Amino acid sequence: MKKLVPLFLIVFILHSCSTDKVDAIEDALDESVELSDDENGSDDDPSDESPSNENPDDFFEDSFDTDGDLIDYVTNNESALPNISSVSGRYRAVLDDNTNNITLHFHEDQGRIDAKPVTFPFEFIARNIGIGTLADSQTAPSPNGNPYLFSGVQVHDIDFNSINSSHVVVGHRGGAEFTIEGKNTVNGSSSVNDIGANTAPEGRADIRIVGTTERELIVYWQTPNLNYSTTEDNWNLYRDTGDLPGATPAYGEEVYVGLITYAYGQTGVPFVGTCDAIQIKD
């Protein structure tokens, strides 16, 4: 607390002392004021300089709470996979027909996507997304016969007539069962790889895509964090770099990001693709 010195005492001291002594007394009084300010607390709060924790409230979240049609999504090629809805708090896509690879996302084939428009930079997370059986959506179908069955996230050019996209999907990829596949498609030509067999042993994962200010994509995945509202995430970079194979399409300022479910061929059909929630920040 600041010490108050009676005015008459200061006057008396100033008149009674030499100039040198006066200077010393004034310096002491200044130091007393500075110390008292420190004791009372500075206006500068050190906590203001430390980085704040990410606020989950910054994210838009859809946890598919309302049964029925998806709400406020932009859909492309709906007829390719007509049976998609919100069911019991999940996105649910029933893939029971893949005649002529109608659901496929590869080269010039564009199956169905249900998406939201976002602008760079952005972050998109799909929670507990993957493949299941018609009887139990949380149990992956058998990989017998080397099927190609996937559900995941796609970034697409804002013009659906432009065949430029990037995706990360979970499921069976022929001989690489229970994996995560990454793909870039540039002007109808696809580059594809995966993270290896049995790396997603339940056929499910959390997928995170970060779109940078340079309009590049950084991809992450993790084993599903079913308690993400209270438990910290533990993300892995896709193939240790976060990069998808090949060149990234030359995206504009705005893109669509959304959910896809598809197959290649008829092996393993029917199956379902599901997702517990999506989170978006842009």
QUICORSUL-V689540 format. One record per pair of residues at least 24 apart in sequence whose C-alpha atoms are under 10 Angstrom apart, sorted by the first residue. I is the first residue (numbers start at 1). GAP is how many residues later the second one is. Records with the same first field share a line. If there is no record, write none. Layout:
BEGIN
I = GAP  GAP
END
This chain:
BEGIN
1 = 31  32  34  35  36  37  38  39
2 = 30  31  32  33  34  35  36  37  38
3 = 26  29  30  33
4 = 28  29
5 = 24
56 = 172  173  223  225
57 = 224
58 = 221  222  223  224
59 = 64  65  66  219  220  221  222  223
60 = 64  218  219  220  221  222
61 = 63  64  65  216  217  218  219  220
62 = 27  28  29  64  214  215  216  217  218
63 = 25  26  27  28  64  212  213  214  215  216
64 = 24  25  26  27  28  211  212  213  214
65 = 24  25  26  211  212
66 = 24
67 = 24
70 = 44
71 = 43
72 = 42  43  44
73 = 40  41  42  43  44  183  185  186
74 = 39  40  41  42  43  182  183  184
75 = 37  38  39  40  41  85  183  184
76 = 34  35  36  37  38  39  84  85
77 = 25  26  33  34  35  36  37  83
78 = 25  33  34  35  36
79 = 24  32  33
80 = 24  30  31  32  33  182
81 = 30  31  32  179  180  181
82 = 30
83 = 189
84 = 28  30  177  188  189  190
85 = 189
86 = 188  189  190
87 = 187  189
88 = 188
89 = 186  187  188
90 = 37  38  39  47  183  184  185  186  187  188
91 = 38  168  181  182  183  184  185  186  187
92 = 37  39  40  45  169  180  181  182  183  184
93 = 38  44  58  166  167  168  169  178  179  180  181  182
94 = 38  39  40  43  167  168  175  176  177  178  179  180
95 = 39  54  166  167  168  173  174  175  176  177  178
96 = 38  167  170  172  173  174  175  176
97 = 166  168  169  172  173  174
98 = 164  165  166  167  168  169  171  172
99 = 165  166  167
100 = 164  165  166
101 = 161  162  163  164  165
102 = 160  161  162  163
103 = 157  158  159  160  161  162
104 = 44  45  46  156  157  158  159  160  161
105 = 49  60  62  78  80  85  155  156  157  158  159
106 = 57  59  77  78  79  82  83  84  85  86  158
107 = 56  57  58  76  77  78  79  80  81  82  83  84
108 = 54  55  56  77  78  79  80  81  82
109 = 54  79  80
110 = 50  51  53  54  55  78  152
111 = 149  150  151  152
112 = 146  147  148  149  150
113 = 40  41  42  43  47  143  144  145  146  147  148  149
114 = 39  40  142  143  144  145  146  147
115 = 38  39  40  41  140  141  142  143  144  145
116 = 39  139  140  141  142  143  164
117 = 38  39  40  41  137  138  139  140  141  165
118 = 37  40  93  135  136  137  138  139  140  162  163  164
119 = 92  93  94  96  133  134  135  136  137  138  162  163
120 = 90  91  92  93  94  95  96  97  131  132  133  134  135  161  162
121 = 89  90  91  92  93  94  95  96  132  133  160  161
122 = 87  88  89  90  91  93  95  132  135  158  159  160
123 = 85  86  87  88  89  94  95  96  134  156  157  158  159
124 = 29  31  83  84  85  86  87  95  133  134  154  155  156  157  158
125 = 28  81  82  83  84  85  95  96  133  152  153  154  155  156
126 = 26  27  79  80  81  82  83  95  98  132  133  149  150  151  152  153  154
127 = 25  77  78  79  80  81  94  95  96  97  98  99  101  147  148  149  150  151  152
128 = 24  42  75  76  77  78  79  94  95  96  97  98  146  147  148  149  150
129 = 24  40  41  42  74  75  76  77  78  95  130  144  145  146  147  148  149
130 = 39  40  41  42  48  50  70  72  73  74  75  76  77  94  131  142  143  144  145  146
131 = 38  39  40  41  47  71  72  73  74  130  131  140  141  142  143  144
132 = 39  70  71  72  138  139  140  141  142
133 = 135  136  137  138  139  140
134 = 135  136  137  138  139
135 = 136  137
136 = 135  136
137 = 134  135  136  137  138
138 = 64  65  66  134  135  136  137
139 = 63  64  65  133
140 = 31  32  38  61  62  63  64  131  132  133
141 = 30  31  37  61  62  127  128  129  130  131
142 = 30  35  36  126
143 = 28  29  30  31  32  33  34  35  124  125
144 = 28  30  31  33  123  124
145 = 29  30  122  123
146 = 26  27  28  29  30  31  121  122
147 = 24  25  26  27  28  29  30  116  117  118  119  120  121  122
148 = 24  25  26  27  28  29  114  115  116  117  118  119  120  121
149 = 24  25  28  29  54  112  113  114  115  116  117  118  119  120  121  122  123  124
150 = 28  29  30  31  53  54  110  111  112  113  114  121  122  123
151 = 29  30  52  53  108  109  110  111  112  121  122  123  124
152 = 28  29  30  52  53  54  55  106  107  108  109  110  121  122  123
153 = 29  54  55  56  104  105  106  107  108  125
154 = 28  29  30  55  102  103  104  105  106  107
155 = 29  54  56  62  94  96  100  101  102  103  104
156 = 29  93  95  98  99  100  101  102
157 = 92  93  94  95  96  97  98  99  100
158 = 93  94  95  96  97  98  99
159 = 93  95  96  97
160 = 95  96
162 = 24  25  26
163 = 24  25  26  27  86
164 = 24  25  26  84  85  86  87
165 = 24  25  83  84  85  86  90  91  92
166 = 24  25  26  51  78  79  81  82  83  91
167 = 25  42  52  77  90  91  92  93
168 = 24  26  39  40  41  51  52  53  70  76  91  92
169 = 25  34  35  36  38  90  91  92  93
170 = 24  30  32  33  34  35  36  37  51  91  103
171 = 26  27  29  30  31  32  33  34  90  92  102
172 = 25  26  28  31  91  96
173 = 24  90  91
174 = 90  93
177 = 24  26
178 = 24  25  26
179 = 24  25  26
180 = 24  25  27  41  58  59
181 = 57  63  64
182 = 37  56  57  61  62  63
183 = 60  61  62  63  64  65
184 = 59  60  61  62  63  64  65
185 = 60  61  62  63  64
186 = 60  61  62  63  64
187 = 62  63
189 = 57
190 = 55  56  57
191 = 53  54  55  56  57
192 = 52  53  54
193 = 46  51  52  53
194 = 44  45  50  51
195 = 43  44  45
196 = 43
199 = 24
200 = 24
204 = 69  70  71
205 = 70
206 = 27  29  69  70  71  72
207 = 28  29  31  71
208 = 27  28  29  30  70  71  72
209 = 29  33  48  71
210 = 32  70  71  72
211 = 44  71
213 = 40
214 = 37  39
215 = 33  34  35  36  37  38  39  40
216 = 27  31  32  33  34  35
217 = 25  26  27  31  32
218 = 24  25  26
219 = 24  25
226 = 50
END
